[in-house]
Amino acid sequence: MAQAVALMDSLPRPTTVECFIESLDRPLLVEATNSIVSAQPAAGRRNPRVFSFHGPLILSFAVDGDGRDLVELSEATVSNHTTKGEVAFPLEGPVTLQDAFDRVALDPGPPDTSCGFCHREETVSSLYDGAGFSSLALRPLPETLVPIQRLRDEHAGCDPDAEPERCRYLDALVAPGPLEHHPFPEAYPTLGD
């Protein structure tokens, strides 16, 4: 998480979510879902929620809809748990890892974060000297998965005159380099388990 936040902080201001996505190394390893059961829901199959895998870090962002200006960060800890945070865009000033933790924190808890409503077993994280919270990692239900080719097709067919913001987002996701499918670990439960 710290490296992703440092990348966000290094980009020119104001920084949009599209600028951050465009800056990610390629090939971009992704899984997409049309699930609306999330604090960052998809807005249908045309506008999925996209998960991007970077070693122990999973980023997620929504192509359109309520969550389009948010990036969720989840870093693997132990036993199918991840430490979670979120950053809201556009960024006007500096951003820190503590900002990402504070964005999901609830006061008073429990659960101690907004993530805890869906992600069970929330505890103080073992990462980052106990800053933030860790909870059970979840993978999307198989029936909600959106093929990666759908993202490429939506990018190719996007009309910038009709949907300029959506097209800029798809362009930031697809144009800088290849997308490759990367499934969630099978050991991660689904919300229905």
C-alpha positions in Angstrom: 0.0 0.0 0.0 2.8 2.4 0.9 4.3 2.2 -2.7 0.9 2.9 -4.3 0.3 5.9 -2.0 3.8 7.1 -2.8 3.0 6.9 -6.5 -0.2 8.8 -6.0 1.7 11.5 -4.1 4.4 11.8 -6.8 1.9 12.6 -9.6 1.3 16.2 -10.7 -1.6 18.0 -9.1 -4.5 18.0 -9.4 -4.3 14.3 -9.9 -7.3 12.4 -11.3 -8.0 8.7 -10.8 -7.4 8.3 -14.5 -3.9 9.8 -14.2 -3.1 7.3 -11.4 -4.5 4.3 -13.4 -2.6 5.4 -16.4 0.7 5.5 -14.4 0.4 1.8 -13.3 3.0 -0.6 -14.7 1.9 -2.8 -17.6 0.9 -5.4 -18.4 -1.9 -4.6 -15.9 -3.2 -7.8 -14.3 -6.9 -7.5 -13.8 -10.2 -9.1 -12.9 -13.5 -7.3 -13.4 -16.9 -7.7 -11.9 -20.4 -6.2 -12.4 -21.3 -6.8 -8.7 -23.1 -3.9 -7.0 -22.6 -5.3 -3.5 -19.7 -3.1 -2.5 -18.9 0.3 -1.1 -17.5 0.8 -4.6 -20.1 -0.8 -6.8 -19.9 -1.6 -10.5 -22.4 0.3 -12.7 -23.3 -2.7 -14.8 -21.3 -4.9 -17.3 -20.4 -1.8 -19.4 -18.9 -0.2 -16.3 -17.4 -2.9 -14.1 -15.4 -2.7 -11.0 -11.8 -3.5 -11.9 -9.3 -5.2 -9.6 -5.6 -4.7 -10.4 -3.1 -7.1 -8.9 0.4 -5.9 -7.9 2.1 -8.7 -5.8 0.5 -8.6 -2.4 -1.4 -5.4 -3.3 -4.9 -5.4 -4.9 -6.2 -2.0 -6.2 -9.8 -1.6 -7.2 -11.6 1.1 -9.1 -15.0 1.5 -10.8 -15.2 2.6 -14.4 -18.3 4.7 -13.8 -21.0 5.3 -11.1 -20.7 6.2 -7.4 -17.2 4.8 -6.9 -15.5 6.2 -10.0 -13.4 8.7 -8.1 -12.2 6.2 -5.5 -9.3 3.8 -5.4 -9.5 1.0 -2.8 -6.2 -0.5 -1.6 -6.0 -4.0 -0.1 -2.7 -5.6 1.0 -2.3 -9.2 1.9 -1.4 -10.0 5.5 -2.0 -13.5 6.7 -4.6 -16.3 6.3 -6.7 -14.7 3.5 -6.8 -11.3 5.2 -5.9 -7.9 3.8 -5.3 -4.5 5.2 -7.6 -2.0 3.5 -7.7 1.7 2.8 -9.2 4.0 0.2 -8.2 7.2 -1.5 -10.6 9.8 -3.0 -9.7 11.7 -6.1 -8.9 14.2 -7.5 -5.9 14.8 -5.3 -5.2 18.5 -4.7 -2.4 18.2 -2.1 -0.3 15.5 -0.4 -1.7 12.1 0.4 -0.4 9.7 3.0 -1.0 6.1 3.9 -2.7 7.3 7.1 -5.2 9.3 4.9 -6.1 6.0 3.2 -6.7 4.3 6.6 -8.6 7.3 7.9 -11.0 7.3 4.9 -12.4 3.9 5.8 -12.3 4.4 9.6 -15.6 4.5 11.5 -16.0 6.2 14.8 -17.2 4.7 16.9 -16.9 1.0 15.9 -17.2 -1.9 15.6 -16.9 -2.6 12.8 -14.0 -0.3 12.9 -14.0 0.4 9.2 -16.6 0.7 6.5 -15.0 -2.5 5.0 -16.0 -4.5 8.1 -19.7 -4.6 7.0 -18.9 -7.1 4.3 -15.3 -8.2 5.2 -15.6 -10.2 8.4 -13.0 -10.9 11.1 -11.8 -7.3 11.3 -8.7 -6.8 13.6 -5.9 -4.3 14.0 -3.5 -4.9 11.1 -0.2 -6.5 11.5 1.3 -4.3 8.8 2.4 -0.7 9.2 3.0 -0.8 13.0 -0.7 -1.5 13.7 -2.1 1.4 11.6 -5.2 0.4 9.8 -7.4 -2.7 10.0 -7.2 -6.1 8.4 -10.2 -8.3 7.5 -11.1 -11.3 5.5 -10.4 -11.0 1.8 -13.2 -11.7 -0.6 -13.4 -12.6 -4.3 -16.3 -11.8 -6.6 -19.0 -14.4 -7.2 -18.2 -16.3 -10.5 -21.5 -15.2 -12.1 -20.6 -11.5 -11.7 -17.2 -11.7 -13.6 -16.8 -9.6 -16.7 -14.4 -10.8 -19.4 -11.3 -8.7 -19.9 -12.2 -8.5 -23.6 -15.3 -6.6 -22.6 -13.1 -3.8 -21.2 -11.2 -3.7 -24.5 -14.4 -3.6 -26.5 -16.0 -0.9 -24.3 -12.8 1.2 -24.8 -12.8 0.6 -28.6 -16.5 1.5 -28.9 -16.6 4.5 -26.5 -17.9 7.7 -27.9 -16.0 10.6 -26.3 -18.7 13.1 -27.4 -21.4 11.2 -25.7 -19.5 10.0 -22.6 -16.3 12.0 -22.3 -15.5 11.1 -18.6 -16.1 7.4 -19.1 -14.0 7.3 -22.3 -11.1 9.0 -20.5 -11.3 6.4 -17.8 -11.4 3.5 -20.2 -8.5 5.1 -22.2 -6.4 5.3 -19.0 -7.2 1.7 -18.2 -6.7 0.1 -21.7 -4.5 2.4 -23.9 -1.2 2.5 -21.9 -0.5 -1.2 -22.4 -1.8 -4.7 -22.3 -4.4 -6.0 -19.9 -4.0 -9.6 -18.7 -6.6 -11.6 -16.8 -5.6 -12.5 -13.3 -8.1 -14.4 -11.1 -8.5 -14.0 -7.4 -7.0 -16.8 -5.3 -9.5 -19.7 -5.1 -8.8 -19.8 -1.3 -10.5 -16.4 -0.9 -14.1 -16.9 0.0 -17.0 -15.1 -1.8 -19.5 -13.0 0.1 -22.0 -15.9 -0.2 -19.7 -18.4 1.6 
